[in-house]
Amino acid sequence: MSAVDDLAFFQRVAQAGSLTGAARELGLSLSAVSKRLQQLEARLGVSLAARTTRRLALTAEGERYLTRGAMILGDLSDLESSLRDQDALLSGRLRINATFGFGRRHVAPLISRFAALHPQLELLLELTSFPLGLDEQGFDINIRVGEPPDSRWIARRLLSNRRILCAAPAYLANAPKLETLEDLAHHRCLIVRENDTDYSLWRFEATEGTRSQRAIRVNGRLASNDAEAMTRMALDGHGILLRSWWDVHEYLASGDLVPLLPQWQGVRADFYLLYSERMRENARVRKFVDFMITEMTGRVPALPDTPP
């Protein structure tokens, strides 16, 4: 086996997450996969993973071999593509990470369309509760809220978004007055436990004047790590919700939810497609990013304060 074959083999093993999963995906026996991994480690002189049949935990050397290997294989595929006709079909593998809610609602349907246009391209969408570290697991595209932390990553805005304070008419009918942010202390608030943030501290931006920002501590007896569950609670009249525009705009349009405190709005939470600087000329990445931005247009109405 060549070094390139070894790189490709280890990519599949690491992505499968276990020797059993890798054997199933590669169509090999468990013993054959285990033996080949041992031979690879012997050739390199390092341990790449601690493993059982059910789980694979990469060592630091394994993480480096995985990440750099993905880059090498991507460069090789790009080189071969550049030597072929410019109109040739895209091929190779594209790995995308997104969070569950937005990924299910918008990313997966658009990937389905992209896959139909490029039948020779292998697409892997991995949805996670929280955004993964940008350097983790060798993803080609990371879809998340916010721009990247450093210049190694390119960011293309996919969707303009902010969080909206809202509640169902059924809740508001018997609720205390709500005229200022401080009044939220007297309301039942629906808490979404997302990411590693202080989830009971809600942040707002003034809609007029200096656009000053405020942070208000809220409380409520209903909380969940699943935002869709809390949206359902809001629709059922259980309290006030601070939720992304992309997720609640339909309910606001129908009147099932009512926007609150128009003088304040949740801070911006735009979605971006992130990819590394070195992937700038990668044909798969470039065409996928352009496709996503084009196709996302119109899927979610523009923010009320954002010109079309």
N, C-alpha and C positions, 0 to 999 in steps of 0.2 A: 504494500500500500504506500502511496506517496504521502508527503507531508500535507498536501491539499486535501487528500482523502481523509487523513486523520483530523484535520480541522473541521471538515464537514461532519464527520462522525461525532466528534465531541459536541458540536452545536446541537445535533439531534438528541444526544443523550442528556445534555444539560437542560434543554427545553422540555424534554419529557418529564424531568423531575425525579425519575427513578429508573433503575435498571429494568424493572418489569415493564414500565411504560415505554422505555426505549426499545426493548425487544419487540413489543407489540407494534410500535410505529415502524420499525425497520424491517419487520417480517423475519426476525432471527430468533434463535433460541436464547433463553436467559443466559445460559453458560457461554454462548458465543459472544454475546455483548460484554459479559464480564471479562472474558479472556482478552478480547480486543482492547478493552480499557486498560487492563493490566499491562499489555504489551506496549501501549502508548505511553503509559507512565514509566515503564522500564526504559523506553527509548529516550524519553525526556529527562529521566533521572529525578523526577519529582512526583509527589502525590497530588493528583488533581481534584480528588473528591473523597470524602468519607461517605460510605454508602452501605445501605441494606437493600433488600429487594424492593422495599416500599418507598425509600427516601434517599435522595442524593443531596449532600451538602458540599458545595464547592469549597476548596481551600483557597487561600489568597492566590496561589499559583493557578488554580483552576479558573478563578474569576478573570485573571489576566489573560489566560489562554483563550477563554471564551470571548472576551471583549475584543481583544486584538485579532482573534481569528475571524470574528464576524466582519471586522473592517477589511481584512485581507481578502476574504471571500467576496465581499461586496465590491472591492476594487477590481478583482479579477473579472467578476461578472460585467462590471461597467466597461472594462477594457475590451472584452469580447463583443459587447453590444456596440461599442463605438466603431468596431471594425466591420460590423455588418451594416446593411442598409438602414438608413435613419428611420425608415418607415416600418422596420421590422417590429413584430409584437414584443411587448415587454415580457421578460422572463426572470426567473430567480425568485427570491423570497423577500417579502416586506413584512416587518413585524411592527405592530401598532399597539400602544397602551393607552387606555382611556378609563375613566371611572364608570361605575355601573350605570347610574341613572342616565347621564348624557350619552354614554356609549350605546346603551340599548335603544334609546329614543332616536338618536340622530346618526351616530357613527356607523353602527351596524347596517342600517338601510343603505347608506351611501357606499359602504364597502361592497355591499351586494351588487350595486350598479357598476362599480369600478371593476369587480371581478368578472362581470358579464362582458365588459369591454375588452378585457385582457385575459383571455382563457389560459394563457401559458404562465401566468404569474401566480405564485403561491402567496396567499395572504393569511397572516396569523394575527387575529385580534385578541388581546388579553385584557379583560376587564377586571379591575381591582377596586376594592372599597376606597382606597386612598391612592393618590398618584405615587408611582414608584420613583425612586431616585433616578435622576437623569442618566447616570452612568450604570444603572443596574440592568443586568440581563440582556444588554445589547439591543434594545429596541431602536428601530430606525426612526419612528415617529412617536412622540409623546403628546397627547392631547390633554391640556389641563388649563386651569384658571391661572392667569398671571404670566408675565414675561419671565424669561430665564434669568438665573442669578448671575451669569457671567457671559462674556463675549464669545465663548466657545460654541454657543448655541444660537441658532437663528430662530426668530419668532415671527410667524405669520398669523395675523388675527383671523380667527375663524368665525367668531360671533361676538357682537357687542352685547353686553349683559350687565345687569346689576340686580341686587336683591330688593324685593318689594315687600313692604309691610302691608299685610292684608288679613281679613277675617271674613267669615260667612255672615250674612245678614241675621241668621238665627242667633249667633252669639252676640252681635252688636245690639240686638233688640232689648236685651236685659243687662247689658254690661255697664260698668261705670263710665263716666265721661272720659274722653280721650282727646285732649286738646294740645297737650305738650308731651315731649318725650318722657318727662318725669311721671306722667300719668300711667305709663306702662307698668310701674311698680304695683298698681292696683288691679292689674289684669292678669288673667291666666294666659301665659305665653307657652307656645309649643316649641320645645327645644330640640334642635337637630344637632346631634353629637358628631360633627364631621371633623376629619383630619385631627391634627394635634392642637387645634386652636382652643382658646377659652370660649367655649360654645355658648355660655350664658351671657357673654358680653357682646351686645349688638351694636354695630357701628353704622353711623349715619352721616350724610352730607347734606348741608342746607341747599335748597333748590334755588335760592336767590342770594344776592349780595356777594359776600366774599367766599361762598361755598365752604364755610367752616365745617369742621367735622366734630362729631360728638360720639361718645361711647356710653351706652346705658346698660347697667346690669339688670337682667330680667330673671323671672322665676316662674315655674309652673310645675304641675304635678305629672304632666305627660312629656316624655322625652324618648327619642329613639336615634339609633345610628343610621336609620333608613329614612331619607328625606321624603320618599313617596308615601311612607306610612304617616308621617306628620302632615303632609298635604291632605291626606284622607281625613285625618283628625280635624283639620281646619274646616274642610268641607262639611263635616258632621257637626260643626258648631262648638267645638271644644275650646277654642281660644284663638289667640293672635299668632300669626306665622310670619317669619321673615324668610322669604324663599325667592329663588332666582326667577327672573322674568321669563326665561325660556321654559320653565316648568309650570308657571301659573297663568301665563297670558291668556290661555283659552278660558280659564275660569273667571278671569277678570272681565273678559269680553262678554261672557254670558251672564254675568252678575252673580254667579255662584260664590265668588269672592269679591270683596270690596276693598279698593286701595285706601290706606289710612294716612293721616298726617301729611297732606300734600306739600307742606313746607319742608319736609325732610324725606330723604330717600336713602335706601341702602347704598353702600359704596360700590364702585364698579367691580365687576367680577367677570371680565372678558375672557373668552376661551381662545387659546392659541395653539397652533401646531408648532411644535418644537423639534428641531433636528440639528445635528451637529454641523459645525462649519465645514468640516471635511466632506460632508454629504451634499454640499451645495450643488455639485454638478452630477449627482447621481440621478439617472434618468427615471428610475422607479419612484424615488422620493419626490423629484420635481413634478412629475406628472400627477402623482397622487395628491400632493399639496395643492396644485392648481385646480384639480378636479374637485377636491373637498371645498375649497373656497368658493368656486363657481356654483356648485350644487347646493351649498348651504344657504346661498342667497334666496330669501323668500320663504325658507322653511319656518323661520320664526319672525314675526312682525318686528319692525324697528322699535327700539325703546321709545316711550312717549316723548322723551326729551332729546331724542337723537334724530337729526334730519335724515330722510331716506336717501 
